């Protein structure tokens, strides 16, 4: 399990945006073409997400990719 603060911050942002849209992890996974377990891993900060998956998540959440990285320095 990763202890990387940036991964945790990214995961928190994904969770916040997902919940604001009223989406379950399963529904976000479906919209993004990803597995629900992968979404859970992202939200827990366990996954180092590849660029293509960041783009998929942004499209599914209807936000810009930069919105997913907001607050991460």
N, CA, C, O and CB atoms as a CASP TS submission, in Angstrom:
PFRMAT TS
TARGET T0000
AUTHOR 0000-0000-0000
METHOD Language model
MODEL 1
PARENT N/A
ATOM      1  N   UNK     1       0.840  -1.178   0.000  1.00  0.00           N
ATOM      2  CA  UNK     1       0.000   0.000   0.000  1.00  0.00           C
ATOM      3  C   UNK     1       0.890   1.248   0.000  1.00  0.00           C
ATOM      4  O   UNK     1       1.864   1.329   0.748  1.00  0.00           O
ATOM      5  CB  UNK     1      -0.958  -0.005   1.222  1.00  0.00           C
ATOM      6  N   UNK     2       0.547   2.190  -0.828  1.00  0.00           N
ATOM      7  CA  UNK     2       1.348   3.393  -0.974  1.00  0.00           C
ATOM      8  C   UNK     2       1.068   4.379   0.153  1.00  0.00           C
ATOM      9  O   UNK     2      -0.067   4.519   0.610  1.00  0.00           O
ATOM     10  CB  UNK     2       1.080   4.046  -2.325  1.00  0.00           C
ATOM     11  N   UNK     3       2.120   5.056   0.589  1.00  0.00           N
ATOM     12  CA  UNK     3       1.978   6.109   1.594  1.00  0.00           C
ATOM     13  C   UNK     3       2.210   7.476   0.952  1.00  0.00           C
ATOM     14  O   UNK     3       2.426   8.463   1.655  1.00  0.00           O
ATOM     15  CB  UNK     3       2.967   5.885   2.766  1.00  0.00           C
ATOM     16  N   UNK     4       2.165   7.536  -0.375  1.00  0.00           N
ATOM     17  CA  UNK     4       2.442   8.761  -1.101  1.00  0.00           C
ATOM     18  C   UNK     4       1.299   9.754  -0.937  1.00  0.00           C
ATOM     19  O   UNK     4       0.161   9.473  -1.312  1.00  0.00           O
ATOM     20  CB  UNK     4       2.681   8.463  -2.579  1.00  0.00           C
ATOM     21  N   UNK     5       1.611  10.913  -0.376  1.00  0.00           N
ATOM     22  CA  UNK     5       0.579  11.920  -0.077  1.00  0.00           C
ATOM     23  C   UNK     5      -0.112  12.422  -1.343  1.00  0.00           C
ATOM     24  O   UNK     5      -1.310  12.703  -1.325  1.00  0.00           O
ATOM     25  CB  UNK     5       1.197  13.102   0.675  1.00  0.00           C
ATOM     26  N   UNK     6       0.635  12.536  -2.438  1.00  0.00           N
ATOM     27  CA  UNK     6       0.030  13.011  -3.685  1.00  0.00           C
ATOM     28  C   UNK     6      -1.021  12.032  -4.200  1.00  0.00           C
ATOM     29  O   UNK     6      -2.058  12.451  -4.716  1.00  0.00           O
ATOM     30  CB  UNK     6       1.109  13.228  -4.750  1.00  0.00           C
ATOM     31  N   UNK     7      -0.763  10.743  -4.065  1.00  0.00           N
ATOM     32  CA  UNK     7      -1.748   9.743  -4.495  1.00  0.00           C
ATOM     33  C   UNK     7      -3.002   9.827  -3.629  1.00  0.00           C
ATOM     34  O   UNK     7      -4.120   9.700  -4.127  1.00  0.00           O
ATOM     35  CB  UNK     7      -1.147   8.318  -4.428  1.00  0.00           C
ATOM     36  N   UNK     8      -2.807  10.039  -2.346  1.00  0.00           N
ATOM     37  CA  UNK     8      -3.958  10.164  -1.437  1.00  0.00           C
ATOM     38  C   UNK     8      -4.771  11.419  -1.771  1.00  0.00           C
ATOM     39  O   UNK     8      -6.002  11.386  -1.765  1.00  0.00           O
ATOM     40  CB  UNK     8      -3.484  10.212   0.042  1.00  0.00           C
ATOM     41  N   UNK     9      -4.075  12.524  -2.062  1.00  0.00           N
ATOM     42  CA  UNK     9      -4.773  13.763  -2.408  1.00  0.00           C
ATOM     43  C   UNK     9      -5.546  13.609  -3.713  1.00  0.00           C
ATOM     44  O   UNK     9      -6.675  14.087  -3.830  1.00  0.00           O
ATOM     45  CB  UNK     9      -3.779  14.925  -2.521  1.00  0.00           C
ATOM     46  N   UNK    10      -4.939  12.943  -4.692  1.00  0.00           N
ATOM     47  CA  UNK    10      -5.624  12.693  -5.958  1.00  0.00           C
ATOM     48  C   UNK    10      -6.882  11.859  -5.712  1.00  0.00           C
ATOM     49  O   UNK    10      -7.950  12.160  -6.244  1.00  0.00           O
ATOM     50  CB  UNK    10      -4.682  11.975  -6.960  1.00  0.00           C
ATOM     51  N   UNK    11      -6.745  10.823  -4.910  1.00  0.00           N
ATOM     52  CA  UNK    11      -7.880   9.958  -4.592  1.00  0.00           C
ATOM     53  C   UNK    11      -8.995  10.695  -3.875  1.00  0.00           C
ATOM     54  O   UNK    11     -10.173  10.456  -4.139  1.00  0.00           O
ATOM     55  CB  UNK    11      -7.423   8.801  -3.750  1.00  0.00           C
ATOM     56  N   UNK    12      -8.628  11.587  -2.973  1.00  0.00           N
ATOM     57  CA  UNK    12      -9.639  12.376  -2.263  1.00  0.00           C
ATOM     58  C   UNK    12     -10.386  13.288  -3.229  1.00  0.00           C
ATOM     59  O   UNK    12     -11.593  13.487  -3.092  1.00  0.00           O
ATOM     60  CB  UNK    12      -8.987  13.210  -1.145  1.00  0.00           C
ATOM     61  N   UNK    13      -9.672  13.839  -4.203  1.00  0.00           N
ATOM     62  CA  UNK    13     -10.303  14.713  -5.195  1.00  0.00           C
ATOM     63  C   UNK    13     -11.270  13.911  -6.067  1.00  0.00           C
ATOM     64  O   UNK    13     -12.379  14.364  -6.348  1.00  0.00           O
ATOM     65  CB  UNK    13      -9.232  15.406  -6.074  1.00  0.00           C
ATOM     66  N   UNK    14     -10.849  12.728  -6.491  1.00  0.00           N
ATOM     67  CA  UNK    14     -11.734  11.872  -7.296  1.00  0.00           C
ATOM     68  C   UNK    14     -12.990  11.539  -6.497  1.00  0.00           C
ATOM     69  O   UNK    14     -14.102  11.630  -7.017  1.00  0.00           O
ATOM     70  CB  UNK    14     -11.002  10.566  -7.730  1.00  0.00           C
ATOM     71  N   UNK    15     -12.815  11.154  -5.239  1.00  0.00           N
ATOM     72  CA  UNK    15     -13.965  10.811  -4.382  1.00  0.00           C
ATOM     73  C   UNK    15     -14.907  12.009  -4.230  1.00  0.00           C
ATOM     74  O   UNK    15     -16.124  11.871  -4.348  1.00  0.00           O
ATOM     75  CB  UNK    15     -13.481  10.335  -2.987  1.00  0.00           C
ATOM     76  N   UNK    16     -14.332  13.178  -3.967  1.00  0.00           N
ATOM     77  CA  UNK    16     -15.146  14.389  -3.785  1.00  0.00           C
ATOM     78  C   UNK    16     -15.966  14.692  -5.042  1.00  0.00           C
ATOM     79  O   UNK    16     -17.161  14.971  -4.955  1.00  0.00           O
ATOM     80  CB  UNK    16     -14.245  15.597  -3.437  1.00  0.00           C
ATOM     81  N   UNK    17     -15.329  14.637  -6.193  1.00  0.00           N
ATOM     82  CA  UNK    17     -16.026  14.925  -7.451  1.00  0.00           C
ATOM     83  C   UNK    17     -17.071  13.847  -7.767  1.00  0.00           C
ATOM     84  O   UNK    17     -18.158  14.153  -8.258  1.00  0.00           O
ATOM     85  CB  UNK    17     -15.015  15.034  -8.608  1.00  0.00           C
ATOM     86  N   UNK    18     -16.734  12.599  -7.484  1.00  0.00           N
ATOM     87  CA  UNK    18     -17.678  11.494  -7.723  1.00  0.00           C
ATOM     88  C   UNK    18     -18.920  11.665  -6.866  1.00  0.00           C
ATOM     89  O   UNK    18     -20.044  11.544  -7.354  1.00  0.00           O
ATOM     90  CB  UNK    18     -17.013  10.130  -7.428  1.00  0.00           C
ATOM     91  N   UNK    19     -18.712  11.945  -5.594  1.00  0.00           N
ATOM     92  CA  UNK    19     -19.839  12.101  -4.678  1.00  0.00           C
ATOM     93  C   UNK    19     -20.670  13.332  -5.028  1.00  0.00           C
ATOM     94  O   UNK    19     -21.893  13.309  -4.898  1.00  0.00           O
ATOM     95  CB  UNK    19     -19.341  12.198  -3.236  1.00  0.00           C
ATOM     96  N   UNK    20     -20.018  14.403  -5.470  1.00  0.00           N
ATOM     97  CA  UNK    20     -20.739  15.610  -5.873  1.00  0.00           C
ATOM     98  C   UNK    20     -21.659  15.336  -7.063  1.00  0.00           C
ATOM     99  O   UNK    20     -22.699  15.978  -7.211  1.00  0.00           O
ATOM    100  CB  UNK    20     -19.751  16.728  -6.221  1.00  0.00           C
ATOM    101  N   UNK    21     -21.273  14.383  -7.906  1.00  0.00           N
ATOM    102  CA  UNK    21     -22.096  13.994  -9.057  1.00  0.00           C
ATOM    103  C   UNK    21     -23.144  12.947  -8.680  1.00  0.00           C
ATOM    104  O   UNK    21     -23.994  12.592  -9.497  1.00  0.00           O
ATOM    105  CB  UNK    21     -21.209  13.453 -10.180  1.00  0.00           C
ATOM    106  N   UNK    22     -23.083  12.457  -7.442  1.00  0.00           N
ATOM    107  CA  UNK    22     -24.029  11.445  -7.002  1.00  0.00           C
ATOM    108  C   UNK    22     -23.766  10.078  -7.608  1.00  0.00           C
ATOM    109  O   UNK    22     -24.685   9.279  -7.788  1.00  0.00           O
ATOM    110  CB  UNK    22     -25.418  11.877  -7.333  1.00  0.00           C
ATOM    111  N   UNK    23     -22.499   9.815  -7.923  1.00  0.00           N
ATOM    112  CA  UNK    23     -22.140   8.545  -8.558  1.00  0.00           C
ATOM    113  C   UNK    23     -21.567   7.563  -7.539  1.00  0.00           C
ATOM    114  O   UNK    23     -20.843   7.956  -6.625  1.00  0.00           O
ATOM    115  CB  UNK    23     -21.129   8.779  -9.687  1.00  0.00           C
ATOM    116  N   UNK    24     -21.893   6.303  -7.704  1.00  0.00           N
ATOM    117  CA  UNK    24     -21.243   5.250  -6.933  1.00  0.00           C
ATOM    118  C   UNK    24     -19.895   4.954  -7.594  1.00  0.00           C
ATOM    119  O   UNK    24     -19.659   5.353  -8.735  1.00  0.00           O
ATOM    120  CB  UNK    24     -22.143   3.956  -6.852  1.00  0.00           C
ATOM    121  N   UNK    25     -19.018   4.259  -6.882  1.00  0.00           N
ATOM    122  CA  UNK    25     -17.761   3.828  -7.491  1.00  0.00           C
ATOM    123  C   UNK    25     -18.047   2.952  -8.709  1.00  0.00           C
ATOM    124  O   UNK    25     -17.370   3.062  -9.732  1.00  0.00           O
ATOM    125  CB  UNK    25     -16.886   3.063  -6.464  1.00  0.00           C
ATOM    126  N   UNK    26     -19.030   2.101  -8.600  1.00  0.00           N
ATOM    127  CA  UNK    26     -19.385   1.206  -9.693  1.00  0.00           C
ATOM    128  C   UNK    26     -19.834   1.985 -10.935  1.00  0.00           C
ATOM    129  O   UNK    26     -19.433   1.657 -12.052  1.00  0.00           O
ATOM    130  CB  UNK    26     -20.488   0.247  -9.246  1.00  0.00           C
ATOM    131  N   UNK    27     -20.659   3.007 -10.743  1.00  0.00           N
ATOM    132  CA  UNK    27     -21.146   3.807 -11.875  1.00  0.00           C
ATOM    133  C   UNK    27     -20.007   4.614 -12.506  1.00  0.00           C
ATOM    134  O   UNK    27     -19.919   4.708 -13.730  1.00  0.00           O
ATOM    135  CB  UNK    27     -22.277   4.755 -11.417  1.00  0.00           C
ATOM    136  N   UNK    28     -19.136   5.197 -11.676  1.00  0.00           N
ATOM    137  CA  UNK    28     -17.987   5.921 -12.220  1.00  0.00           C
ATOM    138  C   UNK    28     -17.103   4.969 -13.020  1.00  0.00           C
ATOM    139  O   UNK    28     -16.639   5.315 -14.106  1.00  0.00           O
ATOM    140  CB  UNK    28     -17.174   6.591 -11.086  1.00  0.00           C
ATOM    141  N   UNK    29     -16.874   3.790 -12.492  1.00  0.00           N
ATOM    142  CA  UNK    29     -16.059   2.798 -13.201  1.00  0.00           C
ATOM    143  C   UNK    29     -16.672   2.479 -14.555  1.00  0.00           C
ATOM    144  O   UNK    29     -15.968   2.410 -15.562  1.00  0.00           O
ATOM    145  CB  UNK    29     -15.916   1.511 -12.366  1.00  0.00           C
ATOM    146  N   UNK    30     -17.970   2.286 -14.577  1.00  0.00           N
ATOM    147  CA  UNK    30     -18.674   1.991 -15.826  1.00  0.00           C
ATOM    148  C   UNK    30     -18.516   3.141 -16.828  1.00  0.00           C
ATOM    149  O   UNK    30     -18.205   2.910 -17.996  1.00  0.00           O
ATOM    150  CB  UNK    30     -20.170   1.728 -15.548  1.00  0.00           C
ATOM    151  N   UNK    31     -18.728   4.364 -16.374  1.00  0.00           N
ATOM    152  CA  UNK    31     -18.624   5.528 -17.257  1.00  0.00           C
ATOM    153  C   UNK    31     -17.205   5.732 -17.777  1.00  0.00           C
ATOM    154  O   UNK    31     -17.010   6.187 -18.904  1.00  0.00           O
ATOM    155  CB  UNK    31     -19.084   6.778 -16.528  1.00  0.00           C
ATOM    156  N   UNK    32     -16.212   5.392 -16.947  1.00  0.00           N
ATOM    157  CA  UNK    32     -14.813   5.596 -17.319  1.00  0.00           C
ATOM    158  C   UNK    32     -14.208   4.392 -18.038  1.00  0.00           C
ATOM    159  O   UNK    32     -13.097   4.477 -18.560  1.00  0.00           O
ATOM    160  CB  UNK    32     -13.999   5.909 -16.089  1.00  0.00           C
ATOM    161  N   UNK    33     -14.929   3.278 -18.067  1.00  0.00           N
ATOM    162  CA  UNK    33     -14.385   2.074 -18.686  1.00  0.00           C
ATOM    163  C   UNK    33     -13.289   1.438 -17.847  1.00  0.00           C
ATOM    164  O   UNK    33     -12.341   0.859 -18.376  1.00  0.00           O
ATOM    165  CB  UNK    33     -13.851   2.394 -20.059  1.00  0.00           C
ATOM    166  N   UNK    34     -13.431   1.554 -16.535  1.00  0.00           N
ATOM    167  CA  UNK    34     -12.452   1.001 -15.602  1.00  0.00           C
ATOM    168  C   UNK    34     -13.156   0.031 -14.651  1.00  0.00           C
ATOM    169  O   UNK    34     -14.385  -0.025 -14.625  1.00  0.00           O
ATOM    170  CB  UNK    34     -11.736   2.137 -14.807  1.00  0.00           C
ATOM    171  N   UNK    35     -12.396  -0.723 -13.879  1.00  0.00           N
ATOM    172  CA  UNK    35     -12.973  -1.665 -12.928  1.00  0.00           C
ATOM    173  C   UNK    35     -13.277  -0.949 -11.609  1.00  0.00           C
ATOM    174  O   UNK    35     -12.534  -0.054 -11.205  1.00  0.00           O
ATOM    175  CB  UNK    35     -12.015  -2.863 -12.693  1.00  0.00           C
ATOM    176  N   UNK    36     -14.355  -1.336 -10.943  1.00  0.00           N
ATOM    177  CA  UNK    36     -14.745  -0.714  -9.680  1.00  0.00           C
ATOM    178  C   UNK    36     -13.636  -0.828  -8.636  1.00  0.00           C
ATOM    179  O   UNK    36     -13.405   0.115  -7.879  1.00  0.00           O
ATOM    180  CB  UNK    36     -16.028  -1.353  -9.150  1.00  0.00           C
ATOM    181  N   UNK    37     -12.952  -1.961  -8.587  1.00  0.00           N
ATOM    182  CA  UNK    37     -11.863  -2.131  -7.620  1.00  0.00           C
ATOM    183  C   UNK    37     -10.727  -1.147  -7.887  1.00  0.00           C
ATOM    184  O   UNK    37     -10.063  -0.688  -6.957  1.00  0.00           O
ATOM    185  CB  UNK    37     -11.331  -3.570  -7.663  1.00  0.00           C
ATOM    186  N   UNK    38     -10.509  -0.828  -9.149  1.00  0.00           N
ATOM    187  CA  UNK    38      -9.481   0.145  -9.525  1.00  0.00           C
ATOM    188  C   UNK    38      -9.862   1.535  -9.008  1.00  0.00           C
ATOM    189  O   UNK    38      -9.011   2.268  -8.504  1.00  0.00           O
ATOM    190  CB  UNK    38      -9.288   0.172 -11.067  1.00  0.00           C
ATOM    191  N   UNK    39     -11.143   1.893  -9.134  1.00  0.00           N
ATOM    192  CA  UNK    39     -11.624   3.184  -8.624  1.00  0.00           C
ATOM    193  C   UNK    39     -11.419   3.242  -7.110  1.00  0.00           C
ATOM    194  O   UNK    39     -10.957   4.255  -6.584  1.00  0.00           O
ATOM    195  CB  UNK    39     -13.130   3.399  -8.982  1.00  0.00           C
ATOM    196  N   UNK    40     -11.754   2.179  -6.422  1.00  0.00           N
ATOM    197  CA  UNK    40     -11.547   2.130  -4.973  1.00  0.00           C
ATOM    198  C   UNK    40     -10.088   2.315  -4.607  1.00  0.00           C
ATOM    199  O   UNK    40      -9.770   3.028  -3.655  1.00  0.00           O
ATOM    200  CB  UNK    40     -12.052   0.814  -4.411  1.00  0.00           C
ATOM    201  N   UNK    41      -9.194   1.677  -5.356  1.00  0.00           N
ATOM    202  CA  UNK    41      -7.759   1.822  -5.116  1.00  0.00           C
ATOM    203  C   UNK    41      -7.275   3.243  -5.341  1.00  0.00           C
ATOM    204  O   UNK    41      -6.423   3.742  -4.605  1.00  0.00           O
ATOM    205  CB  UNK    41      -6.988   0.881  -6.006  1.00  0.00           C
ATOM    206  N   UNK    42      -7.822   3.894  -6.361  1.00  0.00           N
ATOM    207  CA  UNK    42      -7.482   5.299  -6.615  1.00  0.00           C
ATOM    208  C   UNK    42      -7.921   6.149  -5.429  1.00  0.00           C
ATOM    209  O   UNK    42      -7.144   6.953  -4.913  1.00  0.00           O
ATOM    210  CB  UNK    42      -8.148   5.807  -7.929  1.00  0.00           C
ATOM    211  N   UNK    43      -9.150   5.973  -5.003  1.00  0.00           N
ATOM    212  CA  UNK    43      -9.693   6.796  -3.917  1.00  0.00           C
ATOM    213  C   UNK    43      -8.968   6.571  -2.595  1.00  0.00           C
ATOM    214  O   UNK    43      -8.929   7.469  -1.754  1.00  0.00           O
ATOM    215  CB  UNK    43     -11.169   6.509  -3.738  1.00  0.00           C
ATOM    216  N   UNK    44      -8.400   5.394  -2.402  1.00  0.00           N
ATOM    217  CA  UNK    44      -7.631   5.112  -1.181  1.00  0.00           C
ATOM    218  C   UNK    44      -6.171   5.536  -1.310  1.00  0.00           C
ATOM    219  O   UNK    44      -5.407   5.412  -0.353  1.00  0.00           O
ATOM    220  CB  UNK    44      -7.703   3.625  -0.847  1.00  0.00           C
ATOM    221  N   UNK    45      -5.773   6.035  -2.483  1.00  0.00           N
ATOM    222  CA  UNK    45      -4.395   6.459  -2.694  1.00  0.00           C
ATOM    223  C   UNK    45      -3.446   5.304  -2.910  1.00  0.00           C
ATOM    224  O   UNK    45      -2.248   5.434  -2.657  1.00  0.00           O
ATOM    225  CB  UNK    45      -3.930   7.267  -1.535  1.00  0.00           C
ATOM    226  N   UNK    46      -3.953   4.174  -3.374  1.00  0.00           N
ATOM    227  CA  UNK    46      -3.137   2.983  -3.589  1.00  0.00           C
ATOM    228  C   UNK    46      -2.659   2.839  -5.032  1.00  0.00           C
ATOM    229  O   UNK    46      -1.787   2.017  -5.315  1.00  0.00           O
ATOM    230  CB  UNK    46      -3.916   1.756  -3.193  1.00  0.00           C
ATOM    231  N   UNK    47      -3.212   3.617  -5.934  1.00  0.00           N
ATOM    232  CA  UNK    47      -2.912   3.492  -7.361  1.00  0.00           C
ATOM    233  C   UNK    47      -2.217   4.727  -7.891  1.00  0.00           C
ATOM    234  O   UNK    47      -2.636   5.853  -7.622  1.00  0.00           O
ATOM    235  CB  UNK    47      -4.182   3.240  -8.153  1.00  0.00           C
ATOM    236  N   UNK    48      -1.148   4.512  -8.647  1.00  0.00           N
ATOM    237  CA  UNK    48      -0.494   5.590  -9.375  1.00  0.00           C
ATOM    238  C   UNK    48      -1.125   5.584 -10.765  1.00  0.00           C
ATOM    239  O   UNK    48      -0.786   4.744 -11.600  1.00  0.00           O
ATOM    240  CB  UNK    48       1.096   5.407  -9.431  1.00  0.00           C
ATOM    241  N   UNK    49      -2.024   6.501 -11.010  1.00  0.00           N
ATOM    242  CA  UNK    49      -2.908   6.468 -12.166  1.00  0.00           C
ATOM    243  C   UNK    49      -2.187   6.954 -13.429  1.00  0.00           C
ATOM    244  O   UNK    49      -1.541   8.002 -13.425  1.00  0.00           O
ATOM    245  CB  UNK    49      -4.152   7.323 -11.904  1.00  0.00           C
ATOM    246  N   UNK    50      -2.308   6.184 -14.492  1.00  0.00           N
ATOM    247  CA  UNK    50      -1.715   6.544 -15.782  1.00  0.00           C
ATOM    248  C   UNK    50      -2.503   7.680 -16.434  1.00  0.00           C
ATOM    249  O   UNK    50      -3.687   7.872 -16.155  1.00  0.00           O
ATOM    250  CB  UNK    50      -1.669   5.318 -16.720  1.00  0.00           C
ATOM    251  N   UNK    51      -1.834   8.418 -17.296  1.00  0.00           N
ATOM    252  CA  UNK    51      -2.439   9.568 -17.963  1.00  0.00           C
ATOM    253  C   UNK    51      -3.755   9.210 -18.655  1.00  0.00           C
ATOM    254  O   UNK    51      -4.738   9.937 -18.510  1.00  0.00           O
ATOM    255  CB  UNK    51      -1.469  10.146 -18.974  1.00  0.00           C
ATOM    256  N   UNK    52      -3.792   8.123 -19.394  1.00  0.00           N
ATOM    257  CA  UNK    52      -5.014   7.754 -20.104  1.00  0.00           C
ATOM    258  C   UNK    52      -6.172   7.518 -19.141  1.00  0.00           C
ATOM    259  O   UNK    52      -7.319   7.828 -19.462  1.00  0.00           O
ATOM    260  CB  UNK    52      -4.778   6.507 -20.948  1.00  0.00           C
ATOM    261  N   UNK    53      -5.883   6.978 -17.979  1.00  0.00           N
ATOM    262  CA  UNK    53      -6.946   6.757 -16.998  1.00  0.00           C
ATOM    263  C   UNK    53      -7.380   8.059 -16.331  1.00  0.00           C
ATOM    264  O   UNK    53      -8.544   8.203 -15.958  1.00  0.00           O
ATOM    265  CB  UNK    53      -6.485   5.763 -15.939  1.00  0.00           C
ATOM    266  N   UNK    54      -6.455   9.008 -16.176  1.00  0.00           N
ATOM    267  CA  UNK    54      -6.837  10.335 -15.679  1.00  0.00           C
ATOM    268  C   UNK    54      -7.804  10.973 -16.668  1.00  0.00           C
ATOM    269  O   UNK    54      -8.803  11.569 -16.266  1.00  0.00           O
ATOM    270  CB  UNK    54      -5.581  11.244 -15.468  1.00  0.00           C
ATOM    271  N   UNK    55      -7.512  10.850 -17.951  1.00  0.00           N
ATOM    272  CA  UNK    55      -8.399  11.412 -18.981  1.00  0.00           C
ATOM    273  C   UNK    55      -9.763  10.728 -18.957  1.00  0.00           C
ATOM    274  O   UNK    55     -10.788  11.396 -19.093  1.00  0.00           O
ATOM    275  CB  UNK    55      -7.763  11.271 -20.378  1.00  0.00           C
ATOM    276  N   UNK    56      -9.790   9.417 -18.788  1.00  0.00           N
ATOM    277  CA  UNK    56     -11.065   8.685 -18.712  1.00  0.00           C
ATOM    278  C   UNK    56     -11.887   9.134 -17.511  1.00  0.00           C
ATOM    279  O   UNK    56     -13.098   9.336 -17.611  1.00  0.00           O
ATOM    280  CB  UNK    56     -10.811   7.170 -18.633  1.00  0.00           C
ATOM    281  N   UNK    57     -11.211   9.287 -16.371  1.00  0.00           N
ATOM    282  CA  UNK    57     -11.916   9.742 -15.168  1.00  0.00           C
ATOM    283  C   UNK    57     -12.463  11.148 -15.351  1.00  0.00           C
ATOM    284  O   UNK    57     -13.599  11.431 -14.968  1.00  0.00           O
ATOM    285  CB  UNK    57     -10.987   9.699 -13.954  1.00  0.00           C
ATOM    286  N   UNK    58     -11.662  12.028 -15.933  1.00  0.00           N
ATOM    287  CA  UNK    58     -12.108  13.411 -16.142  1.00  0.00           C
ATOM    288  C   UNK    58     -13.334  13.449 -17.048  1.00  0.00           C
ATOM    289  O   UNK    58     -14.293  14.166 -16.764  1.00  0.00           O
ATOM    290  CB  UNK    58     -10.975  14.262 -16.749  1.00  0.00           C
ATOM    291  N   UNK    59     -13.309  12.686 -18.129  1.00  0.00           N
ATOM    292  CA  UNK    59     -14.473  12.648 -19.028  1.00  0.00           C
ATOM    293  C   UNK    59     -15.699  12.106 -18.312  1.00  0.00           C
ATOM    294  O   UNK    59     -16.794  12.654 -18.447  1.00  0.00           O
ATOM    295  CB  UNK    59     -14.171  11.792 -20.265  1.00  0.00           C
ATOM    296  N   UNK    60     -15.521  11.039 -17.556  1.00  0.00           N
ATOM    297  CA  UNK    60     -16.648  10.423 -16.850  1.00  0.00           C
ATOM    298  C   UNK    60     -17.234  11.374 -15.805  1.00  0.00           C
ATOM    299  O   UNK    60     -18.442  11.380 -15.567  1.00  0.00           O
ATOM    300  CB  UNK    60     -16.206   9.114 -16.179  1.00  0.00           C
ATOM    301  N   UNK    61     -16.369  12.174 -15.187  1.00  0.00           N
ATOM    302  CA  UNK    61     -16.822  13.124 -14.166  1.00  0.00           C
ATOM    303  C   UNK    61     -17.215  14.479 -14.758  1.00  0.00           C
ATOM    304  O   UNK    61     -17.686  15.368 -14.048  1.00  0.00           O
ATOM    305  CB  UNK    61     -15.734  13.320 -13.126  1.00  0.00           C
ATOM    306  N   UNK    62     -17.014  14.620 -16.064  1.00  0.00           N
ATOM    307  CA  UNK    62     -17.333  15.855 -16.790  1.00  0.00           C
ATOM    308  C   UNK    62     -16.586  17.057 -16.212  1.00  0.00           C
ATOM    309  O   UNK    62     -17.161  18.121 -15.985  1.00  0.00           O
ATOM    310  CB  UNK    62     -18.843  16.116 -16.754  1.00  0.00           C
ATOM    311  N   UNK    63     -15.283  16.854 -15.980  1.00  0.00           N
ATOM    312  CA  UNK    63     -14.399  17.927 -15.512  1.00  0.00           C
ATOM    313  C   UNK    63     -13.133  17.910 -16.351  1.00  0.00           C
ATOM    314  O   UNK    63     -12.871  16.950 -17.075  1.00  0.00           O
ATOM    315  CB  UNK    63     -14.061  17.767 -13.992  1.00  0.00           C
ATOM    316  N   UNK    64     -12.354  18.970 -16.253  1.00  0.00           N
ATOM    317  CA  UNK    64     -11.064  18.979 -16.943  1.00  0.00           C
ATOM    318  C   UNK    64     -10.085  18.105 -16.165  1.00  0.00           C
ATOM    319  O   UNK    64     -10.225  17.955 -14.951  1.00  0.00           O
ATOM    320  CB  UNK    64     -10.513  20.436 -17.095  1.00  0.00           C
ATOM    321  N   UNK    65      -9.102  17.529 -16.844  1.00  0.00           N
ATOM    322  CA  UNK    65      -8.098  16.739 -16.127  1.00  0.00           C
ATOM    323  C   UNK    65      -7.414  17.548 -15.024  1.00  0.00           C
ATOM    324  O   UNK    65      -7.061  17.003 -13.978  1.00  0.00           O
ATOM    325  CB  UNK    65      -7.051  16.212 -17.106  1.00  0.00           C
ATOM    326  N   UNK    66      -7.227  18.848 -15.259  1.00  0.00           N
ATOM    327  CA  UNK    66      -6.569  19.681 -14.228  1.00  0.00           C
ATOM    328  C   UNK    66      -7.391  19.757 -12.953  1.00  0.00           C
ATOM    329  O   UNK    66      -6.831  19.943 -11.873  1.00  0.00           O
ATOM    330  CB  UNK    66      -6.324  21.095 -14.761  1.00  0.00           C
ATOM    331  N   UNK    67      -8.706  19.618 -13.053  1.00  0.00           N
ATOM    332  CA  UNK    67      -9.578  19.638 -11.866  1.00  0.00           C
ATOM    333  C   UNK    67      -9.242  18.445 -10.961  1.00  0.00           C
ATOM    334  O   UNK    67      -9.331  18.555  -9.738  1.00  0.00           O
ATOM    335  CB  UNK    67     -11.091  19.602 -12.283  1.00  0.00           C
ATOM    336  N   UNK    68      -8.860  17.322 -11.548  1.00  0.00           N
ATOM    337  CA  UNK    68      -8.509  16.146 -10.759  1.00  0.00           C
ATOM    338  C   UNK    68      -7.197  16.357  -9.998  1.00  0.00           C
ATOM    339  O   UNK    68      -6.963  15.734  -8.962  1.00  0.00           O
ATOM    340  CB  UNK    68      -8.399  14.917 -11.665  1.00  0.00           C
ATOM    341  N   UNK    69      -6.352  17.239 -10.521  1.00  0.00           N
ATOM    342  CA  UNK    69      -5.044  17.491  -9.907  1.00  0.00           C
ATOM    343  C   UNK    69      -5.036  18.727  -9.012  1.00  0.00           C
ATOM    344  O   UNK    69      -3.994  19.105  -8.477  1.00  0.00           O
ATOM    345  CB  UNK    69      -3.994  17.645 -10.982  1.00  0.00           C
ATOM    346  N   UNK    70      -6.188  19.346  -8.853  1.00  0.00           N
ATOM    347  CA  UNK    70      -6.305  20.569  -8.060  1.00  0.00           C
ATOM    348  C   UNK    70      -5.797  20.341  -6.627  1.00  0.00           C
ATOM    349  O   UNK    70      -6.175  19.375  -5.963  1.00  0.00           O
ATOM    350  CB  UNK    70      -7.774  21.055  -8.038  1.00  0.00           C
ATOM    351  N   UNK    71      -4.935  21.252  -6.174  1.00  0.00           N
ATOM    352  CA  UNK    71      -4.436  21.179  -4.804  1.00  0.00           C
ATOM    353  C   UNK    71      -3.185  20.338  -4.646  1.00  0.00           C
ATOM    354  O   UNK    71      -2.592  20.315  -3.567  1.00  0.00           O
ATOM    355  CB  UNK    71      -5.494  20.640  -3.919  1.00  0.00           C
ATOM    356  N   UNK    72      -2.772  19.647  -5.695  1.00  0.00           N
ATOM    357  CA  UNK    72      -1.567  18.814  -5.623  1.00  0.00           C
ATOM    358  C   UNK    72      -0.403  19.628  -6.161  1.00  0.00           C
ATOM    359  O   UNK    72      -0.461  20.135  -7.282  1.00  0.00           O
ATOM    360  CB  UNK    72      -1.740  17.472  -6.428  1.00  0.00           C
ATOM    361  N   UNK    73       0.653  19.755  -5.368  1.00  0.00           N
ATOM    362  CA  UNK    73       1.828  20.531  -5.778  1.00  0.00           C
ATOM    363  C   UNK    73       3.013  19.636  -5.984  1.00  0.00           C
ATOM    364  O   UNK    73       4.094  20.113  -6.331  1.00  0.00           O
ATOM    365  CB  UNK    73       2.162  21.597  -4.750  1.00  0.00           C
TER
END
